[in-house]
Amino acid sequence: MQVIKRDHTVVEFDRSKIVSAIQKANAAVNQAHRVDAAAIDAIANAVASKHCPYLRVEDIQDMVERKLMAAGKYELAKTYIIYRYTRALVRKSNTTDESILSLIRNDNKDLAEENSNKNTAIASTQRDYIAGEVSRDLTRRILLPEKISRAHDEGILHFHDADYFVQPIFNCCLVNIGDMLDNGTMINGKLIESPKSFQVACTIVTQIIACVASNQYGGQSVEMRHLGKYLRLSYNKYLSKTRQAAPELDDETVARLAAARTRDELKSGVQTIQYQINTLMTTNGQSPFVTLFLVLRDNDPYLRENAAIIQEILEQRLEGIKNEQGMYITPAFPKLVYVLDECNCLNGGQYDYLTKLAVKCSAKRMYPDYISAKKMREHYQGNVFSPMGCRSFLAPWKNGHGLYQFEGRFNQGVVSINLPQIGILSGRDENKFWFLLEERLQLCFQALMCRHNALKGIKSDVSPIHWQYGAIARLNKGEPIDKLLYGGYSSISLGYIGLYEVTKLVKGCSHTQPEGEAFAMEVMRCLRAATDRWKRETNIGFALYGTPAESLCYRFARIDKERFGSIPDITDKGYYTNSYHVDVREKMDAFSKFSLESKFQQISSGGAISYAEIPNMRHNLEALEDVVRFVYDNIQYAEFNTKSDLCQVCGYDGEMEIDQNNQWVCPCCGNQDKTRMNVVRRTCGYLGENFWNEGKTKEIKARVLHL
């Protein structure tokens, strides 16, 4: 039997090294916790009797730990583990010094580009990144099994959010905002009672959002429907006060005056949410990563109020937020997710006017995203609910009353697999591909269990806003959160990158072709079968997640290019396509792209979003409305990338002006924007040559993809 060492060299198995390691651990504990020589020999012999052609040194150490635990020598096992980690520390030097110093010098480009809503020049953000670098280092060297750390470094998989792994926190959630508003909550040890007006309710929501964001590392979603109740409370309050102040007025006049004051409060309340979210800074040194879920539910007793809230949110997003120069720009947060249903799918419904406003907003500001209630009900047992902030979806789950519950649930974490690397290594040998895929899925499972195990035993006291005061649960002080980790209450996600590339590598064509599509669907079913199997075996909510982790697409491609060189249409692009998405160079129209990708969304039920790159639709809203109608009938979750003009200096995204010298000028900061040509090209995906019009005014006429 041979042993594969950490540096990948191979040596003959030597049982004396096992004996020596246990003896050293023995010497470090009291007599009562030790094992005798016979037991040590038995453990060494048990490992030797495996008679495997090869064993990794980490596997041998795992066997020893299990044997010591089985013998009831827990203290000795703990000491052995500490010895093992201490040896690992000796082997590895500190890896954080230069990354932290470069952060302070503000020349760490990887960190600067990692997160769009984190400014690495600000002290509070630097503090969070320094903590993150320490966490990442400890995770790599101590907290993760070495084979998982090595797999992450080699781009086999990606262990997401290692910069927070040292802390007992989770990924993302659906905040149970209805319960917190109706039944009160606690923030910083202070009681927050149920509000009596819409304006106060909006203020409390932003306080909850900030507190939740400071105690988790992923995004959060809030269903705005719960605020309808408080808008009606405000209306009734104004109705009563107006009657008391002017008893001579007739009921119609009183109602009109009360409605006017309610509209003013509605505008102020929504403005509070938008500006608070964009001006608050959490302990992570960033604005809260929050999504507002805009849905009209038939059984909602406050449907009229909810429609008014959605309208105001869309109108304020359409207007934008002023920047330093006083010009309106598109804020990064909150994200908006708008639900299309029978009442508003642009087929003569009562609330079509809201969808027309949403389309206008999408054309100018990129948001909202769109969910088809029709398709979602098909996929999730008749339910319609928000994605979490990270765009992952929960599985249907019933509470003790037999009712489906989605709010107040969360995601434990994510590990993503690099599919193109498997395709490269398989060399178009499909048998080898499936073997490698199964082998690497097992690695992903072990990495995900590290995520899960890190949360086991955590007490509710680590984040009272989550576990004790309603954002997720109302557990007792000191109560472990373990029961929320099982039974599908929370999810834990297997992400995947590069279905397009792996299909080209194995089949020689993309998944837009029949042969490629069949193979890609088989890969997806294999990934889904793995998560379903893990869920059955562990009673943990494993899910397949089409992650929108764009930065990971670049990381995997960079690692593989360094290792395997430049491969045409694979590593030479500098990126892999995200999850099941079609590469932009396929030049598919929005309808064809959504039709194809919708087939994969149903399999990827733990998270799925599809994008359409379309040209400037500000002056052609009817075409965009046609796409939205198509979304309702054909695909569960879609987003449009519709930016046209964009100043790279100040972020202004309105119409550019032309000065007396026929030069494009940003009206916000005066920048003569020389990147506009590239922006238009990115918008439509056209990769050919751009050209000027006859007036030489630099008005670009890029050939766009027809809708």
LINDA-V977104 format. One record per backbone hydrogen bond with DSSP energy under -1.0 kcal/mol. CO is the residue of the C=O (numbers start at 1). NH is the residue of the N-H. Records with the same first field share a line. If there is no record, write none. Layout:
CO: NH + NH
//
This chain:
1: 13
2: 55
3: 11
4: 57
5: 8
9: 5
11: 3
14: 17
15: 19
16: 20
17: 21
18: 22
19: 23
20: 24
21: 25
22: 26
23: 27
25: 28
26: 29
30: 33
31: 34
36: 40
37: 41
38: 42
39: 43
40: 44
41: 45
42: 46
43: 47
44: 48
45: 49
47: 50
48: 51
53: 2
55: 4
56: 60
57: 61
58: 62
59: 63
60: 64
61: 65
62: 66
63: 67
64: 68
65: 69
66: 70
67: 71
68: 73
69: 72
72: 74
73: 77
74: 78
75: 79
76: 80
77: 81
78: 82
79: 83
80: 84
81: 85
82: 86
83: 87
84: 88
85: 89
86: 90
87: 91
88: 92
96: 100
97: 101
98: 102
99: 103
100: 104
101: 105
102: 107
107: 109
108: 112
109: 113
115: 118
119: 122
122: 126
123: 127
124: 128
125: 129
126: 130
127: 131
128: 132
129: 133
130: 134
131: 135
132: 136
133: 137
134: 138
135: 139
136: 140
137: 141
138: 142 + 143
139: 144
145: 149
146: 150
147: 151
148: 152
149: 153
150: 154
151: 156 + 157
152: 155
156: 418
158: 160 + 416
161: 164
164: 167
167: 169
170: 217
171: 218
172: 411
173: 221
174: 408
175: 177
176: 180
177: 181
178: 182
179: 183
185: 192
187: 190
190: 187
192: 185
197: 201
198: 202
199: 203
200: 204
201: 205
202: 206
203: 207
204: 208
205: 209
206: 210
207: 211
208: 212
209: 213
210: 214
212: 215
219: 173
220: 291
221: 175
222: 293
223: 226
224: 227
225: 228
227: 231
228: 232
229: 233
230: 234
231: 235
232: 236
233: 237
234: 238
235: 239
236: 240
237: 241
238: 242
239: 243
240: 244
241: 245
242: 246
246: 249
250: 254
251: 255
252: 256
253: 257
254: 258
255: 259
256: 260
257: 261
258: 262
259: 263
260: 264
261: 265
262: 266
263: 267
264: 268
265: 269
266: 270
267: 271
268: 272
269: 273
270: 274
271: 275
272: 276
273: 277
274: 278
275: 279
276: 280
282: 285
286: 282
288: 290
289: 220
290: 335
291: 222
292: 337
293: 224
294: 339
297: 300
300: 303
302: 306
303: 307
304: 308
305: 309
306: 310
307: 311
308: 312
309: 313
310: 314
311: 315
312: 316
313: 317
314: 318
315: 319
316: 320
321: 329
323: 326
327: 323
329: 321
335: 292
336: 369
337: 294
338: 371
340: 373
341: 344
343: 351
349: 352
351: 354 + 355
352: 356
353: 357
354: 358
355: 359
356: 360
357: 361
358: 362
359: 363
360: 364
361: 365
362: 366
369: 338
370: 638
371: 340
372: 376
373: 377
374: 378
375: 379
376: 380
377: 382
380: 383
388: 391
392: 388
397: 405
399: 402
403: 399
409: 174
410: 491
411: 171
413: 493
414: 160
415: 495
416: 158
417: 497
419: 423
420: 424
421: 425
422: 426
426: 429
429: 433
430: 434
431: 435
432: 436
433: 437
434: 438
435: 439
436: 440
437: 441
438: 442
439: 443
440: 444
441: 445
442: 446
443: 447
444: 448
445: 449
446: 450
447: 451
448: 452
449: 453
450: 454
452: 455
455: 458
458: 481
459: 462
460: 463
463: 466 + 467
464: 468 + 469
465: 471
466: 472 + 473
467: 475
471: 176
473: 470
476: 479
479: 460
481: 484
482: 485
486: 489
491: 412
492: 543
493: 415
494: 545
495: 417
497: 419
498: 502
499: 503
500: 504
501: 505
502: 506
503: 507
504: 508
510: 513
513: 517
514: 518
515: 519
516: 520
517: 521
518: 522
519: 523
520: 524
521: 525
522: 526
523: 527
524: 528
525: 529
526: 530
527: 531
528: 532
529: 533
530: 534
531: 535
532: 536
533: 537
534: 538
535: 539
539: 487
540: 542
541: 492
543: 494
544: 606
545: 547
548: 550
549: 553
550: 554
551: 555
552: 556
553: 557
554: 558
555: 559
556: 560
557: 561
558: 562
559: 563
560: 564
561: 565
567: 570 + 572
577: 498
578: 581
579: 499
583: 586
584: 587
589: 593
590: 594
591: 595
592: 596
593: 597
594: 598
596: 599
597: 601
598: 602
600: 604
603: 605
604: 607
606: 393
607: 546
610: 639
612: 641
617: 620
620: 624
621: 625
622: 626
623: 627
624: 628
625: 629
626: 630
627: 631
628: 632
629: 633
630: 634
631: 635
636: 372
637: 610
638: 370
639: 612
641: 614
647: 651
652: 647
657: 665
659: 662
663: 659
665: 657
666: 670
671: 666 + 673
675: 679
676: 680
677: 681
678: 682
679: 683
680: 684
681: 685
691: 701
693: 696
//
